[in-house]
Amino acid sequence: RNFKETYDNPRRLVNDQLKSLFALPFLDKETSSGLKSLQRGINCCLTAMSTYDISTRSWDPIIVFMCIQRLPSPTVSLWEQSIKVKSALSLWKDLDIFLPERVQTLDCDLRSSESTKRFSEPKIKTPMLLLLRIHLVFFARIKVTFYVLVTASKVYL
């Protein structure tokens, strides 16, 4: 009986979804994981509402406003730049398309900066001596490590 009261109570289920929607976090920093989490939270709530036969067709201004309030400034600026008609009400479907595009851009930027860091020149205290450790993986099963010692005149393997 208690199980049925808990899970077969539409009022409680809808209220729980609304609590989740209003409790979505405010993002201080623009990260792909944060943007994805916010978008996923909103979409899950909207999906749940439709499951409970609650129409969300006219919720766009509310959902967009809530989402924008939770986004960091750089993301909001880019969103505002992407809007073609500045006086028209924004639709959730447009912001729902914008967010994954922004995530992809952030992921590409992150990979780019990581690869730049990874392949930048190593900082060496002694310019005459450099010890390199090279990992080779054959067929994803055998890992071989080579140590290469480079001096001003010779390379030792």
C-alpha positions as CSV (number, residue, x, y, z in Angstrom):
1,R,0.0,0.0,0.0
2,N,2.8,2.5,0.9
3,F,4.6,1.7,-2.4
4,K,1.4,2.4,-4.4
5,E,0.8,5.7,-2.5
6,T,4.4,6.8,-3.2
7,Y,4.7,5.8,-6.9
8,D,1.1,6.0,-8.1
9,N,0.5,9.6,-6.9
10,P,0.6,11.9,-9.9
11,R,0.6,15.1,-7.8
12,R,3.6,14.0,-5.8
13,L,5.4,12.8,-9.0
14,V,4.8,16.1,-10.8
15,N,5.9,18.1,-7.7
16,D,9.1,16.1,-7.5
17,Q,9.8,16.8,-11.1
18,L,9.2,20.5,-10.6
19,K,11.5,20.5,-7.5
20,S,14.2,18.9,-9.6
21,L,13.7,21.5,-12.3
22,F,13.9,24.4,-10.0
23,A,16.9,22.9,-8.1
24,L,19.1,22.6,-11.2
25,P,22.5,24.1,-10.4
26,F,23.8,27.5,-11.4
27,L,27.0,27.1,-13.4
28,D,29.9,29.3,-12.3
29,K,32.2,28.1,-15.1
30,E,31.6,27.0,-18.7
31,T,32.3,23.3,-18.9
32,S,31.0,20.7,-21.3
33,S,30.0,18.4,-18.4
34,G,28.1,21.3,-16.7
35,L,26.2,22.3,-19.9
36,K,25.3,18.7,-20.6
37,S,24.1,18.1,-17.1
38,L,21.9,21.2,-17.1
39,Q,20.4,20.3,-20.5
40,R,19.8,16.7,-19.5
41,G,18.1,17.8,-16.3
42,I,15.7,20.1,-18.2
43,N,15.0,17.5,-20.9
44,C,14.4,14.8,-18.3
45,C,11.9,17.0,-16.5
46,L,10.1,17.9,-19.7
47,T,9.9,14.2,-20.7
48,A,8.6,13.2,-17.3
49,M,5.9,15.9,-17.5
50,S,4.7,14.6,-20.8
51,T,4.6,11.1,-19.3
52,Y,2.2,12.5,-16.6
53,D,0.1,14.1,-19.4
54,I,1.2,17.6,-18.5
55,S,1.5,19.8,-21.6
56,T,4.7,21.7,-21.8
57,R,4.1,23.3,-25.2
58,S,3.8,26.8,-23.8
59,W,6.6,26.5,-21.3
60,D,9.3,27.7,-23.7
61,P,9.8,31.2,-22.2
62,I,9.9,29.8,-18.7
63,I,12.3,27.0,-19.5
64,V,14.6,29.2,-21.6
65,F,14.6,31.8,-18.8
66,M,15.5,29.2,-16.2
67,C,18.2,27.8,-18.3
68,I,19.8,31.2,-19.2
69,Q,19.8,32.1,-15.5
70,R,21.8,29.1,-14.7
71,L,24.4,29.5,-17.6
72,P,27.7,31.2,-17.1
73,S,28.2,34.6,-18.8
74,P,30.3,33.4,-21.8
75,T,27.6,30.9,-22.8
76,V,24.8,33.4,-22.4
77,S,26.7,35.9,-24.6
78,L,27.2,33.3,-27.3
79,W,23.6,32.3,-27.1
80,E,22.5,35.9,-27.5
81,Q,24.7,36.4,-30.5
82,S,23.2,33.3,-32.1
83,I,19.6,34.6,-31.9
84,K,18.5,36.0,-35.3
85,V,15.4,37.9,-34.2
86,K,16.3,39.6,-30.9
87,S,12.7,40.7,-30.1
88,A,11.1,37.2,-30.6
89,L,10.6,34.8,-27.7
90,S,13.3,32.1,-27.6
91,L,12.2,28.5,-28.0
92,W,13.6,25.7,-25.9
93,K,14.2,23.7,-29.0
94,D,16.6,26.4,-30.3
95,L,18.5,26.5,-27.0
96,D,18.4,22.7,-26.9
97,I,20.2,22.7,-30.3
98,F,22.7,25.4,-29.2
99,L,23.9,23.7,-26.0
100,P,25.3,20.5,-27.6
101,E,27.0,22.7,-30.3
102,R,28.6,24.7,-27.5
103,V,29.7,21.5,-25.8
104,Q,31.3,20.2,-29.0
105,T,33.2,23.5,-29.3
106,L,34.4,23.3,-25.7
107,D,35.5,19.7,-26.2
108,C,37.4,20.6,-29.3
109,D,39.0,23.6,-27.6
110,L,40.0,21.4,-24.7
111,R,41.5,18.7,-26.9
112,S,43.4,21.4,-28.8
113,S,44.8,22.9,-25.6
114,E,45.6,19.5,-24.2
115,S,47.5,18.4,-27.4
116,T,49.4,21.7,-27.4
117,K,50.4,21.1,-23.8
118,R,51.2,17.5,-24.5
119,F,53.5,18.2,-27.4
120,S,55.1,21.5,-26.3
121,E,58.8,21.6,-25.7
122,P,59.7,20.0,-22.3
123,K,61.3,22.4,-19.8
124,I,64.7,21.1,-19.1
125,K,66.9,22.3,-16.2
126,T,70.1,20.9,-17.7
127,P,70.2,21.7,-21.4
128,M,72.9,19.2,-22.1
129,L,71.0,16.2,-20.9
130,L,67.5,14.9,-21.7
131,L,65.9,11.7,-20.6
132,L,62.9,10.6,-22.6
133,R,60.5,7.8,-21.7
134,I,58.7,6.4,-24.7
135,H,55.8,4.0,-24.4
136,L,54.9,1.8,-27.3
137,V,51.8,-0.4,-27.2
138,F,51.6,-3.3,-29.7
139,F,48.2,-4.6,-30.5
140,A,46.9,-3.0,-27.3
141,R,48.4,-6.0,-25.3
142,I,52.1,-5.6,-25.0
143,K,53.5,-2.4,-23.5
144,V,57.1,-1.6,-24.0
145,T,58.9,1.3,-22.4
146,F,62.1,2.7,-23.9
147,Y,64.3,5.2,-22.1
148,V,66.3,7.4,-24.4
149,L,69.1,9.5,-23.1
150,V,70.0,12.4,-25.2
151,T,73.2,14.4,-24.6
152,A,74.7,17.2,-26.6
153,S,76.6,14.8,-28.8
154,K,75.1,11.3,-28.5
155,V,71.8,9.5,-28.2
156,Y,71.7,6.4,-26.0
157,L,68.9,3.8,-26.3
